[in-house]
Amino acid sequence: HFAGISGRLACLGVSGPLTGHDGSRHYVGELVYRSMITGEQGTIKLEIGLRERNHLPTERLPARTLLCDPYRDRPVLDDVLAQVLSANEAYAEKIRAALTRRGPAVRDFFDVGHAIRRGLVNPREGILLDLVAAKLEIAKASPDLSDARIAILQGQIETQLRPVLRARDYEDFDLFQVIDRLQEMLTRLRK
């Protein structure tokens, strides 16, 4: 399916084969496209995980673009329906990544903080705590919010977040506030 995607969607190309890892339970590939705005080539990293089952049913929701027509003040593309993880399941995955990823990534902390600020998830809600606990158990990895990890994250804010965020979202991000929420979650989980 992956190798033939450019035959079905002319706007996408495949930059190489889909490669399997972790006993064929994790696959990674990369798609390429040409930007309609800049004309430059961009990439989309595609990861397919077959490591665990979903804990909650998936949902069919609209996917929207952030790109707006400046003259008509509306999106340049219509919404498309996509089968997605529930918000709680997706953010439980993101929280697990923030806490256990081998090479810490500040984007995980940004995503968690953004979801909490926007009210997309509640870090004190039982369902989210249960999902995070289950996902940490499956990962068999200990949460790491050590000073060394935090120092790495602080070093990534300017180089990895600022270039890809709108100014308002960048200014709203507070790494230490997110760390505090995650610490609170871990304290609740230990109880």
C-alpha positions as CSV (number, residue, x, y, z in Angstrom):
1,H,0.0,0.0,0.0
2,F,2.8,2.4,1.0
3,A,4.9,1.8,-2.2
4,G,1.9,2.5,-4.4
5,I,0.7,5.7,-2.8
6,S,2.1,8.0,-5.5
7,G,0.0,6.1,-8.0
8,R,-3.1,6.9,-6.0
9,L,-2.2,10.5,-5.0
10,A,-0.1,12.2,-7.6
11,C,0.9,15.0,-5.1
12,L,2.9,12.5,-3.0
13,G,6.0,10.6,-3.7
14,V,7.8,7.9,-1.7
15,S,11.4,8.7,-0.7
16,G,12.4,5.1,0.1
17,P,10.9,1.8,1.3
18,L,8.9,1.4,4.4
19,T,11.3,-0.2,6.9
20,G,10.3,-2.4,9.8
21,H,11.8,-2.4,13.3
22,D,11.2,-3.9,16.7
23,G,10.3,-7.4,15.4
24,S,8.1,-5.9,12.6
25,R,5.9,-4.1,15.1
26,H,7.0,-0.6,14.1
27,Y,7.4,0.7,10.5
28,V,8.8,4.0,9.3
29,G,8.6,5.6,5.9
30,E,8.8,9.1,4.4
31,L,6.6,10.8,1.8
32,V,7.7,13.8,-0.2
33,Y,5.5,16.6,-1.7
34,R,6.1,19.9,-3.4
35,S,4.7,22.9,-1.5
36,M,2.0,24.8,-3.5
37,I,3.1,28.0,-1.7
38,T,6.9,27.9,-1.8
39,G,7.5,25.4,-4.5
40,E,10.0,23.7,-2.2
41,Q,10.0,20.0,-1.4
42,G,8.7,18.9,2.0
43,T,8.5,15.6,3.8
44,I,6.0,13.8,5.8
45,K,7.3,11.1,8.2
46,L,4.9,8.2,8.5
47,E,5.1,5.8,11.5
48,I,3.0,2.8,11.8
49,G,2.9,1.1,15.2
50,L,1.6,-2.4,15.7
51,R,2.9,-2.8,19.3
52,E,-0.3,-2.6,21.2
53,R,-4.1,-2.5,21.0
54,N,-6.1,0.6,21.4
55,H,-7.7,1.0,24.8
56,L,-10.6,3.1,23.6
57,P,-12.6,3.0,20.3
58,T,-11.3,5.1,17.5
59,E,-13.4,8.1,16.3
60,R,-14.2,9.5,12.8
61,L,-13.5,13.2,13.0
62,P,-12.8,16.1,10.5
63,A,-9.2,16.9,9.8
64,R,-8.7,20.6,9.0
65,T,-6.0,22.7,7.5
66,L,-4.5,25.8,9.2
67,L,-3.8,27.3,5.8
68,C,-6.4,30.1,5.2
69,D,-7.2,32.1,2.1
70,P,-6.2,35.7,3.3
71,Y,-8.8,37.3,1.0
72,R,-11.8,35.2,2.0
73,D,-10.6,34.4,5.5
74,R,-11.5,30.7,5.2
75,P,-9.6,27.5,4.9
76,V,-8.2,26.7,1.4
77,L,-9.2,23.0,1.8
78,D,-12.4,21.4,2.9
79,D,-12.3,19.2,6.0
80,V,-11.8,15.5,5.4
81,L,-13.0,12.8,7.7
82,A,-10.3,10.6,9.2
83,Q,-10.3,7.7,11.6
84,V,-8.3,8.8,14.6
85,L,-7.5,7.8,18.2
86,S,-9.7,9.3,20.8
87,A,-8.3,12.5,22.4
88,N,-7.6,10.8,25.7
89,E,-5.8,7.9,24.0
90,A,-3.8,10.1,21.7
91,Y,-2.6,12.3,24.6
92,A,-1.9,9.3,26.8
93,E,0.5,8.2,24.0
94,K,2.0,11.7,23.9
95,I,2.4,11.8,27.7
96,R,4.1,8.4,27.6
97,A,6.4,9.8,24.9
98,A,7.2,12.9,26.9
99,L,8.1,10.8,29.9
100,T,10.0,7.9,28.4
101,R,11.3,8.8,24.9
102,R,15.0,7.8,24.7
103,G,16.0,11.1,23.3
104,P,13.7,13.7,24.9
105,A,11.7,15.9,22.5
106,V,10.4,19.2,23.6
107,R,7.6,18.9,21.0
108,D,6.0,16.2,23.2
109,F,5.9,18.6,26.1
110,F,4.5,21.4,23.9
111,D,1.7,19.1,22.7
112,V,0.8,18.1,26.2
113,G,0.8,21.6,27.5
114,H,-1.2,22.9,24.5
115,A,-3.8,20.2,25.1
116,I,-4.1,21.0,28.8
117,R,-4.3,24.8,28.2
118,R,-7.0,24.3,25.5
119,G,-9.0,21.9,27.7
120,L,-8.6,19.0,25.3
121,V,-7.6,16.8,28.2
122,N,-7.7,17.0,31.9
123,P,-4.5,15.7,33.7
124,R,-6.6,15.0,36.8
125,E,-9.3,12.9,35.0
126,G,-9.4,9.2,35.9
127,I,-9.7,8.0,32.3
128,L,-6.5,9.8,31.2
129,L,-4.6,8.6,34.3
130,D,-5.7,5.0,33.7
131,L,-4.6,5.2,30.1
132,V,-1.2,6.7,31.0
133,A,-0.7,4.0,33.6
134,A,-1.5,1.3,31.1
135,K,0.8,2.8,28.4
136,L,3.7,3.2,30.8
137,E,3.2,-0.5,31.9
138,I,3.3,-1.6,28.2
139,A,6.4,0.5,27.5
140,K,8.2,-1.0,30.5
141,A,10.1,2.3,30.8
142,S,10.4,4.5,33.8
143,P,9.3,8.0,33.6
144,D,12.2,10.4,33.5
145,L,11.9,14.1,34.5
146,S,15.4,14.4,35.7
147,D,17.4,17.6,35.8
148,A,19.6,16.3,32.9
149,R,16.5,15.6,30.8
150,I,15.0,19.0,31.6
151,A,18.3,20.7,30.6
152,I,18.1,19.0,27.2
153,L,14.5,20.1,26.7
154,Q,15.4,23.7,27.6
155,G,18.0,23.6,24.9
156,Q,15.5,22.5,22.3
157,I,12.9,25.3,22.9
158,E,14.6,27.9,20.8
159,T,15.9,25.7,18.0
160,Q,13.1,23.2,17.7
161,L,9.9,25.0,18.8
162,R,10.3,28.6,17.7
163,P,10.9,27.9,14.0
164,V,7.7,25.8,13.7
165,L,5.2,27.6,16.0
166,R,3.1,30.7,15.6
167,A,4.3,33.5,17.9
168,R,1.3,33.3,20.1
169,D,1.7,29.5,20.7
170,Y,5.4,29.9,21.3
171,E,4.9,32.6,23.9
172,D,2.1,30.5,25.6
173,F,4.5,27.6,26.1
174,D,5.9,27.1,29.6
175,L,8.0,24.0,29.9
176,F,8.1,24.1,33.7
177,Q,4.3,24.3,33.9
178,V,4.0,21.2,31.8
179,I,6.6,19.4,33.9
180,D,4.6,20.3,37.0
181,R,1.4,18.8,35.5
182,L,3.3,15.7,34.6
183,Q,4.8,15.4,38.1
184,E,1.3,15.8,39.5
185,M,0.1,13.0,37.2
186,L,3.0,10.7,38.3
187,T,2.3,11.4,42.0
188,R,-1.4,10.4,41.5
189,L,-0.4,7.3,39.6
190,R,2.0,6.2,42.4
191,K,-0.9,6.5,44.8
